[in-house]
Amino acid sequence: MINKPNGSGLGRVLKATECSRKGFVAAWRFEAAFRQEAVLAMLLLPLSFWLAQSAQHWALLVSVLLLVLIVELLNSAIETLTDRVSLERHELSGRAKDLGSAAVTLSLTVVAVVWGVALWQKFG
C-alpha cells in the first residue's frame, strides 16, 4: 500500500476541504473572470426560484451556473500551471489556454440555452 501524503479517512477529507477553500480564495482574488461569473451566478440564483417550474427545473438552472464556475476553475488552473512552466510565448501553451477558454465559452452557451428556454417558456 502506498503511503499518501494527505493521509486517509477524515484527515484527508479535512485537508481536501482546506485545499478547496484555498482554491476558492485564489480564484476570487486572482481571476477576474471567476469573480464576474460568480457574481452572475449570485444574481441569477434568486431568479431561479421564480423561474423554475419544478424542483428538477430549478436544479437544472442552478447546475448550469455551477458548471460555468467549475469550468472556469479548471481553465484558471490550466492557465496558472502553464504560466508556472514558462511565461515565454509557445504555441502549445497558447493552445492549452485557448482550449480552456473555449470550454468556458461552451459552458456559458449552455447557460444561455437553458436559461433562454426557461425564459421563453415563462413568457412565450
C-alpha positions in Angstrom: 0.0 0.0 0.0 1.3 3.5 -0.9 1.5 6.0 1.9 -0.2 9.1 0.6 1.0 12.5 2.0 -2.6 13.8 2.6 -3.4 10.8 4.8 -6.7 8.9 4.7 -10.1 9.0 6.2 -11.4 12.1 7.9 -8.0 13.7 8.0 -7.8 13.5 4.2 -11.3 15.0 3.9 -10.3 17.9 6.1 -7.1 18.6 4.2 -9.0 18.4 0.9 -11.6 20.8 2.3 -8.8 23.3 3.2 -7.3 22.9 -0.3 -10.7 23.7 -1.8 -11.1 26.7 0.4 -7.7 28.0 -0.7 -8.7 27.4 -4.3 -11.9 29.4 -4.0 -9.9 32.3 -2.3 -7.3 32.2 -5.0 -9.9 32.2 -7.8 -11.7 35.1 -6.2 -8.5 37.1 -5.6 -6.6 36.5 -8.8 -9.2 35.6 -11.5 -11.5 38.4 -12.7 -13.4 36.1 -14.9 -14.2 33.8 -12.0 -15.4 36.9 -10.0 -17.7 38.0 -12.8 -19.2 34.6 -13.3 -19.6 34.1 -9.6 -21.5 37.4 -9.3 -23.6 36.4 -12.3 -24.5 33.2 -10.5 -25.3 35.0 -7.3 -27.6 37.4 -9.2 -29.3 34.6 -11.1 -29.8 32.3 -8.1 -32.7 34.2 -6.6 -34.3 34.5 -10.1 -34.0 30.7 -10.4 -36.6 30.2 -7.7 -39.1 32.3 -9.6 -38.3 31.0 -13.0 -38.2 27.2 -12.2 -41.3 25.2 -12.9 -40.4 22.3 -10.7 -37.7 21.2 -8.3 -35.9 19.4 -11.2 -36.1 22.5 -13.4 -34.6 24.6 -10.5 -31.8 22.0 -10.2 -31.0 22.3 -13.9 -31.0 26.1 -13.8 -28.6 26.1 -10.8 -26.5 23.2 -12.1 -25.6 25.1 -15.3 -24.5 28.1 -13.3 -22.2 25.8 -11.2 -21.0 24.2 -14.4 -19.6 27.6 -15.5 -17.8 28.1 -12.2 -16.3 24.6 -12.4 -15.1 25.0 -16.0 -13.7 28.5 -15.1 -11.8 27.0 -12.1 -10.3 24.3 -14.4 -9.4 26.9 -17.0 -7.7 29.0 -14.4 -5.8 26.0 -13.2 -4.6 25.3 -16.7 -3.6 28.9 -17.2 -1.8 29.1 -13.8 0.1 25.9 -14.5 1.0 27.0 -18.0 2.4 30.3 -16.6 4.3 28.4 -13.9 6.0 26.3 -16.6 7.0 29.3 -18.6 5.8 32.8 -19.3 7.6 32.6 -22.7 5.2 32.5 -25.7 4.9 29.0 -27.0 2.4 27.5 -29.5 1.4 24.7 -27.2 1.0 27.0 -24.1 -1.3 29.2 -26.2 -3.2 26.3 -27.5 -3.8 25.0 -23.9 -5.1 28.4 -22.8 -7.3 28.7 -25.9 -8.8 25.3 -25.3 -9.6 26.2 -21.7 -11.2 29.4 -22.9 -13.2 27.5 -25.5 -14.5 25.3 -22.7 -15.6 28.3 -20.7 -17.4 29.7 -23.7 -19.3 26.4 -24.3 -20.3 26.3 -20.6 -21.7 29.9 -20.9 -23.5 28.8 -24.0 -25.2 26.0 -22.1 -26.3 28.7 -19.5 -27.7 30.8 -22.3 -29.6 27.9 -23.8 -31.0 26.5 -20.6 -32.0 29.9 -19.1 -33.2 31.2 -22.5 -35.6 28.2 -22.9 -36.8 28.7 -19.3 -37.5 32.4 -20.0 -39.2 31.6 -23.3 -41.4 29.0 -21.5 -42.3 31.5 -18.8 -43.1 34.4 -21.2 -43.7 32.7 -24.6 
